[in-house]
Amino acid sequence: MGCSGCRVRFNFGKALSKVSVFFTMVLIFTYFFYCLTGLCDSAPRTLYSQRASDSDYDILEDLRPSPRLLLDASERNLTASADAQRVYAPAEPQQSASDGEKGSAQSSGIPVSNTFGTKRFPQAIIIGVKKGGTRALLEFLRIHPDVRAFGAEPHFFDRFYDKGLEWYRNLMPRTLDGQITMEKTPSYFVTKEAPGRVCTMNCQTKLIVVVRDPVTRAVSDYTQTLTKNPGLPSFQSLALKNVSTGLIDTTWSAVRIGLYAKHLENWLQHFPLSHFLFVSGERLVSDPAGEMGRVQDFLGLKRVVSDKHFYFNQTKGFPCLKKPEGSSKPRCLGKSKGRPHPQIPAEVLQRLRDFYRPFNHRFYEMSGQNFGWD
Ligand SMILES: Nc1ncnc2c1ncn2[C@@H]1O[C@H](COP(=O)(O)OS(=O)(=O)O)[C@@H](OP(=O)(O)O)[C@H]1O
């Protein structure tokens, strides 16, 4: 009697250990299968990897009132401003691809592929404009399950073109059929050679330009430079050639970038207008879901990103994401986005507004959209 009780206990113990071995194996196999399908690529990025990859230091910031989280946010932004001091050089291909993959890409010229994911050239690029809201747009798009994007700015078509197209493709994340590969580099819009180079890669590429009132954009651009270089001369001394005549200095990049019609003319020599989507930087702030609807339609995507993904953060003064890619916590863009602008004399702003008016109107005609900047 006593002995049969022992056997029952013994058998129960054995069964229990078999069950736990079975569940451990199931867990291990699930994990390996998950990684084999390339889904590990889209696993939440660690803070470290975000730091390493985001060239323009747009680390998403948690603005909920937890002291620890707020400390994390300021630490992240220290890293951010340090990053701002150096020119970004994207990771070499070998850092993002195995040697075997590199070999096949270089020798055959066919898509670099494992069983379930393929590194493809971007089918859509956010080409501009600097300080238009390009980071917000990319981060909003990244919550769409059919969008995979390179997190940093690769600067391939302006700075690193001599590295070759395979280098560029190797930077891209793997995508499954039906997913879109994207990147954003706002300086492409003002780079003379960029349209021809993008067309050499693929003339069917979809091009997204986030545009913002060129006067506010210039002040935003100046604010960013001022943050890096506090000894910078005043905005007015850089924007005006001569203060008494009020002549605008178009050689200053902060002014020149805002001549959207001129830059668009250059792009239209290589791409038809139908390949462009112009996103309003202002509406991206006031109605992010509405603007995202247009973007998803343009990209041929199901309208997944909607108003339920956004909330307006009073502290930040901008829309933020309830659940960004790879996180279940609400996040805003980092402190380098939405910085307070310095006070610029009203007559200088008015002078700039007058200067831009004819260029803005020309841009409205060319794009078929009135952005209402004046
Ligand atoms: N949701 C949200 N959160 C924070 N900031 C937002 C957002 N949407 C648009 N913006 C505006 O984006 C401006 C920065 O533009 P970019 O991301 O294109 O800048 S950059 O060229 O990549 O440096 C940035 O410019 P500043 O306000 O001058 O800092 C913002 O006004």
The ligand as an SDF file (V2000), in Angstrom:
LIG
                    3D

 31 33  0  0  0  0  0  0  0  0999 V2000
    4.9710   64.7570  -33.8950 N   0  0  0  0  0  0  0  0  0  0  0  0
    6.0010   65.5890  -33.9410 C   0  0  0  0  0  0  0  0  0  0  0  0
    6.8560   65.6880  -32.9040 N   0  0  0  0  0  0  0  0  0  0  0  0
    7.8900   66.5400  -32.9560 C   0  0  0  0  0  0  0  0  0  0  0  0
    8.1890   67.3070  -34.0180 N   0  0  0  0  0  0  0  0  0  0  0  0
    7.3620   67.2460  -35.0730 C   0  0  0  0  0  0  0  0  0  0  0  0
    6.2450   66.3940  -35.0830 C   0  0  0  0  0  0  0  0  0  0  0  0
    5.6250   66.5620  -36.2580 N   0  0  0  0  0  0  0  0  0  0  0  0
    6.3010   67.4690  -36.9460 C   0  0  0  0  0  0  0  0  0  0  0  0
    7.3540   67.8920  -36.2320 N   0  0  0  0  0  0  0  0  0  0  0  0
    8.2850   68.8970  -36.6960 C   0  0  0  0  0  0  0  0  0  0  0  0
    9.4120   68.2160  -37.2410 O   0  0  0  0  0  0  0  0  0  0  0  0
   10.4380   69.1910  -37.2800 C   0  0  0  0  0  0  0  0  0  0  0  0
   11.7550   68.5160  -37.5490 C   0  0  0  0  0  0  0  0  0  0  0  0
   11.7210   68.1030  -38.8750 O   0  0  0  0  0  0  0  0  0  0  0  0
   12.5830   66.9000  -39.4310 P   0  0  0  0  0  0  0  0  0  0  0  0
   12.2970   65.6770  -38.6630 O   0  0  0  0  0  0  0  0  0  0  0  0
   12.3320   66.8370  -40.8950 O   0  0  0  0  0  0  0  0  0  0  0  0
   14.0530   67.4110  -39.1260 O   0  0  0  0  0  0  0  0  0  0  0  0
   15.4090   66.8650  -39.7690 S   0  0  0  0  0  0  0  0  0  0  0  0
   15.5620   67.4830  -41.0790 O   0  0  0  0  0  0  0  0  0  0  0  0
   15.3410   65.4100  -39.8230 O   0  0  0  0  0  0  0  0  0  0  0  0
   16.4470   67.3450  -38.8190 O   0  0  0  0  0  0  0  0  0  0  0  0
   10.3320   69.8880  -35.9560 C   0  0  0  0  0  0  0  0  0  0  0  0
   10.8060   71.1980  -36.1210 O   0  0  0  0  0  0  0  0  0  0  0  0
   11.0760   72.2070  -34.8790 P   0  0  0  0  0  0  0  0  0  0  0  0
    9.7390   72.4330  -34.2320 O   0  0  0  0  0  0  0  0  0  0  0  0
   11.6000   73.4210  -35.4790 O   0  0  0  0  0  0  0  0  0  0  0  0
   12.0370   71.4980  -33.9870 O   0  0  0  0  0  0  0  0  0  0  0  0
    8.8450   69.8170  -35.6340 C   0  0  0  0  0  0  0  0  0  0  0  0
    8.1620   71.0440  -35.7450 O   0  0  0  0  0  0  0  0  0  0  0  0
  1  2  1  0
  2  3  1  0
  2  7  2  0
  3  4  2  0
  4  5  1  0
  5  6  2  0
  6  7  1  0
  6 10  1  0
  7  8  1  0
  8  9  2  0
  9 10  1  0
 10 11  1  0
 11 12  1  0
 11 30  1  0
 12 13  1  0
 13 14  1  0
 13 24  1  0
 14 15  1  0
 15 16  1  0
 16 17  2  0
 16 18  1  0
 16 19  1  0
 19 20  1  0
 20 21  2  0
 20 22  2  0
 20 23  1  0
 24 25  1  0
 24 30  1  0
 25 26  1  0
 26 27  2  0
 26 28  1  0
 26 29  1  0
 30 31  1  0
M  END
$$$$
